[in-house]
């Protein structure tokens, strides 16, 4: 019995849910989970359904047969095989907490992806990556060679078949061209002090201002630096008794957790772009992502 997911977005109107559910029933499919959201501001409708194909209907047949429903509602839709593992390229610089966390989750099966390579502008984590039997690619980036470095990045995306790039504390800014070409396929993580504490040592700046919350934000990368559609956020409380080093340690923990949850939501097709925002459906009951990942 095959397990699939169907994602749908279109202009809001009456009868969408009935049409989709009726189609699946007619093709021998049993719905196992359904989530939908009607946005009154954008007047757009978003839907994600997981289902079992109990009659043995394959994805190709479902896609072709669904055309009549999609045309009636002018839908954007996609069918997904639950067994598919998203091919992911990780990028990192000199801070390894997110990389280490993702490698661990991947190794124990908590993050069902295929890591097809790790790219870095430093050699700091080469041995760690190679010891995981993952290809490591050193691409040095300078102001002078940035076009060539990004051309090498895009060549690796094509050669590896990468469907998603994750900036696991990669401290280089991607060009507008790469951001546009990979729109909705690059996830970044950063502390949530922006725009208050910019530049070097944001945690030290936060300590000096006596902030009481440390947070992290995972978002899709756009040409607007650190302002792409937000996928996941979280915070941790701190007190006056904690040091700048405590701030850094807690900040790294929350960054790793938030990035992992964002990736989990993306690879399970729970994230929809909605203008400058996202619609993120919660994980199904019993899913690993429904827990606080830590």
SEKOL-909355 format. One record per residue (C-alpha): x, y, z. Coordinates in Angstrom, 1 decimal, padded with zeros to 4 digits, always signed. Layout:
# SEKOL-909355
NODE  X  Y  Z;
...
***
This chain:
# SEKOL-909355
NODE  +000.0  +000.0  +000.0;
NODE  +001.6  +003.3  -001.2;
NODE  +001.6  +006.4  +001.0;
NODE  +001.4  +009.8  -000.8;
NODE  +000.7  +013.5  -000.1;
NODE  -001.1  +016.0  -002.2;
NODE  -000.5  +019.8  -001.8;
NODE  -002.8  +022.3  -003.3;
NODE  -003.0  +026.1  -003.5;
NODE  -005.4  +028.3  -005.5;
NODE  -007.8  +031.2  -005.2;
NODE  -010.4  +030.6  -002.4;
NODE  -013.8  +029.4  -003.5;
NODE  -016.5  +027.0  -002.5;
NODE  -016.2  +023.2  -003.2;
NODE  -012.4  +022.7  -003.2;
NODE  -012.3  +020.3  -000.3;
NODE  -015.2  +018.3  -001.6;
NODE  -013.7  +018.1  -005.1;
NODE  -010.3  +016.9  -003.8;
NODE  -011.8  +014.4  -001.4;
NODE  -014.2  +013.1  -004.0;
NODE  -011.3  +012.6  -006.5;
NODE  -009.3  +010.6  -004.0;
NODE  -012.2  +008.4  -003.0;
NODE  -013.0  +007.7  -006.7;
NODE  -009.4  +006.6  -007.3;
NODE  -009.3  +004.1  -004.3;
NODE  -007.4  +006.4  -001.9;
NODE  -008.0  +006.7  +001.8;
NODE  -007.2  +010.0  +003.4;
NODE  -005.1  +009.7  +006.6;
NODE  -004.6  +013.4  +007.4;
NODE  -005.8  +016.7  +006.1;
NODE  -005.0  +020.3  +006.8;
NODE  -006.3  +023.4  +005.1;
NODE  -006.2  +027.2  +005.5;
NODE  -008.2  +029.9  +003.8;
NODE  -006.3  +033.3  +004.0;
NODE  -008.9  +036.1  +004.0;
NODE  -006.1  +038.7  +003.3;
NODE  -004.7  +037.1  +000.2;
NODE  -007.9  +035.2  -000.7;
NODE  -005.8  +032.1  -001.3;
NODE  -006.6  +028.6  -000.2;
NODE  -003.9  +026.1  +000.9;
NODE  -004.3  +022.4  +001.5;
NODE  -002.2  +019.4  +002.3;
NODE  -003.6  +015.8  +002.4;
NODE  -001.8  +012.6  +003.1;
NODE  -003.4  +009.4  +001.8;
NODE  -003.0  +005.7  +001.1;
NODE  -003.5  +004.3  -002.4;
NODE  -005.5  +001.2  -001.5;
NODE  -006.4  +000.4  -005.1;
NODE  -002.8  +000.5  -006.2;
NODE  -003.2  +003.7  -008.3;
NODE  +000.3  +005.1  -009.0;
NODE  +001.4  +008.7  -008.8;
NODE  +001.6  +009.2  -012.6;
NODE  -002.0  +008.1  -013.0;
NODE  -003.1  +010.4  -010.1;
NODE  -001.3  +013.4  -011.6;
NODE  -002.8  +012.9  -015.0;
NODE  -006.3  +012.2  -013.7;
NODE  -006.2  +015.2  -011.3;
NODE  -005.9  +017.7  -014.2;
NODE  -009.6  +018.0  -014.6;
NODE  -010.0  +019.0  -010.9;
NODE  -007.0  +021.4  -011.0;
NODE  -008.3  +023.1  -014.1;
NODE  -011.7  +023.7  -012.7;
NODE  -010.2  +025.6  -009.7;
NODE  -007.1  +026.9  -011.4;
NODE  -004.9  +025.1  -008.9;
NODE  -001.2  +024.7  -008.3;
NODE  -000.8  +021.1  -007.1;
NODE  +001.7  +018.4  -006.6;
NODE  +001.6  +014.8  -005.6;
NODE  +004.5  +013.5  -003.4;
NODE  +005.7  +010.0  -002.6;
NODE  +006.2  +009.6  +001.2;
NODE  +009.1  +007.3  +000.5;
NODE  +011.1  +010.0  -001.4;
NODE  +014.1  +011.4  +000.5;
NODE  +014.9  +015.0  -000.3;
NODE  +018.4  +015.5  -001.6;
NODE  +020.1  +018.2  +000.5;
NODE  +023.3  +020.2  +000.2;
NODE  +024.6  +021.7  +003.5;
NODE  +026.7  +024.8  +003.6;
NODE  +028.7  +025.9  +006.6;
NODE  +031.6  +028.2  +007.6;
NODE  +033.3  +028.1  +011.0;
NODE  +030.4  +027.6  +013.4;
NODE  +029.6  +023.9  +013.5;
NODE  +026.7  +023.5  +016.0;
NODE  +024.0  +023.3  +013.3;
NODE  +026.1  +021.0  +011.1;
NODE  +026.8  +018.6  +013.9;
NODE  +023.2  +018.6  +014.9;
NODE  +021.9  +017.9  +011.4;
NODE  +024.5  +015.1  +010.9;
NODE  +023.4  +013.5  +014.1;
NODE  +019.7  +013.7  +013.3;
NODE  +020.4  +012.4  +009.8;
NODE  +022.5  +009.5  +011.1;
NODE  +019.9  +008.2  +013.6;
NODE  +017.0  +008.6  +011.0;
NODE  +015.3  +011.5  +012.7;
NODE  +015.7  +013.7  +009.7;
NODE  +014.9  +011.5  +006.6;
NODE  +017.0  +013.3  +004.0;
NODE  +019.9  +012.4  +001.7;
NODE  +022.8  +014.7  +002.4;
NODE  +024.5  +014.8  -001.0;
NODE  +027.4  +017.0  +000.0;
NODE  +028.7  +019.7  +002.4;
NODE  +030.1  +022.9  +001.0;
NODE  +032.3  +025.2  +003.0;
NODE  +034.5  +028.3  +002.5;
NODE  +036.8  +026.8  +005.2;
NODE  +038.4  +023.5  +005.8;
NODE  +037.4  +023.4  +009.5;
NODE  +034.8  +020.5  +009.2;
NODE  +036.4  +018.6  +006.3;
NODE  +037.4  +015.6  +008.5;
NODE  +034.0  +015.5  +010.3;
NODE  +032.1  +015.4  +007.0;
NODE  +034.4  +012.9  +005.3;
NODE  +034.1  +010.6  +008.4;
NODE  +030.4  +010.5  +007.7;
NODE  +031.1  +009.3  +004.2;
NODE  +029.6  +012.5  +002.8;
NODE  +031.4  +014.5  +000.0;
NODE  +033.1  +017.6  +001.2;
NODE  +033.6  +020.6  -001.2;
NODE  +035.9  +023.5  -000.3;
NODE  +034.9  +026.6  -002.2;
NODE  +036.9  +029.6  -001.1;
NODE  +035.0  +032.8  -001.4;
NODE  +036.5  +036.3  -001.8;
NODE  +035.2  +039.5  -003.1;
NODE  +037.2  +039.0  -006.3;
NODE  +036.1  +035.3  -007.1;
NODE  +032.5  +035.3  -005.9;
NODE  +031.0  +034.8  -009.3;
NODE  +033.2  +031.8  -010.0;
NODE  +032.5  +030.4  -006.5;
NODE  +028.7  +030.7  -007.0;
NODE  +029.1  +029.1  -010.5;
NODE  +030.8  +026.2  -008.8;
NODE  +027.9  +026.0  -006.2;
NODE  +025.3  +025.9  -008.9;
NODE  +027.3  +023.2  -010.8;
NODE  +027.3  +021.1  -007.6;
NODE  +023.5  +021.6  -007.3;
NODE  +023.1  +020.3  -010.8;
NODE  +025.6  +017.4  -010.4;
NODE  +024.1  +016.2  -007.1;
NODE  +020.5  +016.7  -008.0;
NODE  +020.1  +018.8  -004.8;
NODE  +016.5  +019.8  -004.2;
NODE  +017.3  +021.9  -001.1;
NODE  +020.2  +024.0  +000.1;
NODE  +020.6  +024.5  +003.9;
NODE  +022.8  +027.3  +005.2;
NODE  +023.9  +025.8  +008.5;
NODE  +025.6  +028.9  +009.7;
NODE  +027.2  +029.7  +006.3;
NODE  +028.6  +033.2  +006.7;
NODE  +028.6  +034.3  +003.1;
NODE  +025.8  +036.3  +001.3;
NODE  +024.3  +034.6  -001.7;
NODE  +023.9  +036.8  -004.8;
NODE  +020.5  +038.0  -006.0;
NODE  +020.9  +035.7  -009.0;
NODE  +021.3  +032.5  -006.9;
NODE  +018.5  +033.6  -004.6;
NODE  +016.1  +034.0  -007.5;
NODE  +017.1  +030.8  -009.2;
NODE  +016.8  +028.8  -006.0;
NODE  +013.7  +030.6  -004.6;
NODE  +011.9  +028.5  -002.0;
NODE  +014.8  +026.0  -002.0;
NODE  +017.3  +027.6  +000.3;
NODE  +016.8  +027.7  +004.1;
NODE  +018.9  +029.9  +006.4;
NODE  +019.2  +030.2  +010.2;
NODE  +020.2  +033.1  +012.3;
NODE  +019.6  +034.6  +015.8;
NODE  +016.5  +036.6  +016.3;
NODE  +018.1  +039.7  +017.6;
NODE  +017.9  +041.4  +014.2;
NODE  +017.5  +044.2  +013.5;
NODE  +018.4  +045.4  +017.0;
NODE  +021.9  +043.8  +017.3;
NODE  +023.6  +043.7  +014.0;
NODE  +027.2  +042.8  +013.1;
NODE  +029.8  +041.2  +015.3;
NODE  +029.1  +039.7  +018.7;
NODE  +025.3  +040.0  +018.8;
NODE  +025.1  +037.9  +021.9;
NODE  +027.5  +040.3  +023.7;
NODE  +025.4  +043.2  +022.6;
NODE  +022.3  +041.5  +023.9;
NODE  +024.0  +040.8  +027.2;
NODE  +025.0  +044.4  +027.6;
NODE  +021.4  +045.4  +027.0;
NODE  +020.0  +042.8  +029.4;
NODE  +017.7  +041.1  +027.1;
NODE  +015.5  +038.4  +028.6;
NODE  +014.8  +036.2  +025.6;
NODE  +017.2  +034.6  +023.1;
NODE  +015.6  +033.4  +019.8;
NODE  +016.3  +031.9  +016.4;
NODE  +014.7  +032.3  +013.0;
NODE  +014.7  +029.9  +010.1;
NODE  +013.6  +031.3  +006.8;
NODE  +013.8  +031.0  +003.0;
NODE  +016.6  +033.0  +001.5;
NODE  +015.7  +035.9  -000.7;
NODE  +017.6  +038.9  -002.2;
NODE  +016.6  +040.9  +000.9;
NODE  +019.2  +039.8  +003.5;
NODE  +017.7  +037.9  +006.4;
NODE  +014.2  +039.0  +005.5;
NODE  +012.9  +036.0  +003.6;
NODE  +009.6  +034.2  +004.5;
NODE  +009.8  +032.8  +008.0;
NODE  +009.4  +029.0  +008.4;
NODE  +010.1  +028.4  +012.1;
NODE  +011.1  +030.4  +015.2;
NODE  +011.7  +029.7  +018.9;
NODE  +013.0  +031.4  +022.1;
NODE  +014.6  +030.5  +025.4;
NODE  +014.4  +032.6  +028.5;
NODE  +017.5  +033.9  +030.2;
NODE  +018.2  +035.8  +033.4;
NODE  +020.5  +038.5  +034.7;
NODE  +022.7  +035.9  +036.3;
NODE  +023.8  +034.4  +033.0;
NODE  +027.0  +035.4  +031.2;
NODE  +027.7  +036.3  +027.6;
NODE  +029.0  +032.7  +027.1;
NODE  +025.7  +031.4  +028.4;
NODE  +023.9  +033.5  +025.9;
NODE  +026.0  +032.0  +023.1;
NODE  +025.5  +028.4  +024.3;
NODE  +021.8  +028.8  +024.6;
NODE  +021.6  +030.6  +021.3;
NODE  +023.4  +027.8  +019.5;
NODE  +021.0  +025.2  +021.0;
NODE  +017.9  +027.1  +019.9;
NODE  +019.4  +027.7  +016.4;
NODE  +020.0  +024.0  +015.9;
NODE  +016.5  +023.1  +017.0;
NODE  +014.8  +025.7  +014.9;
NODE  +016.8  +024.8  +011.8;
NODE  +016.0  +021.1  +012.1;
NODE  +012.3  +021.8  +012.5;
NODE  +012.2  +024.1  +009.5;
NODE  +013.9  +021.4  +007.3;
NODE  +011.5  +018.8  +008.6;
NODE  +008.5  +020.9  +007.7;
NODE  +009.9  +021.6  +004.2;
NODE  +010.8  +018.1  +003.3;
NODE  +007.3  +016.9  +004.3;
NODE  +005.6  +019.6  +002.1;
NODE  +004.1  +021.3  +005.1;
NODE  +005.3  +024.8  +004.0;
NODE  +003.6  +027.0  +001.5;
NODE  +004.8  +030.4  +000.3;
NODE  +002.1  +033.0  +000.8;
NODE  +003.6  +036.3  -000.5;
NODE  +006.2  +037.5  +002.0;
NODE  +005.0  +035.0  +004.6;
NODE  +004.5  +031.2  +004.8;
NODE  +001.7  +028.9  +005.7;
NODE  +003.1  +026.0  +007.8;
NODE  +000.8  +023.2  +008.6;
NODE  +001.5  +021.3  +011.9;
NODE  +002.9  +017.8  +011.8;
NODE  +000.5  +014.9  +011.8;
NODE  -000.3  +013.4  +015.3;
NODE  +002.5  +010.9  +016.2;
NODE  +005.0  +012.5  +013.8;
NODE  +008.5  +013.1  +015.1;
NODE  +008.2  +016.8  +014.2;
NODE  +005.2  +017.2  +016.5;
NODE  +007.7  +016.9  +019.4;
NODE  +010.0  +019.6  +020.5;
NODE  +013.1  +018.6  +018.7;
NODE  +016.1  +018.7  +021.0;
***
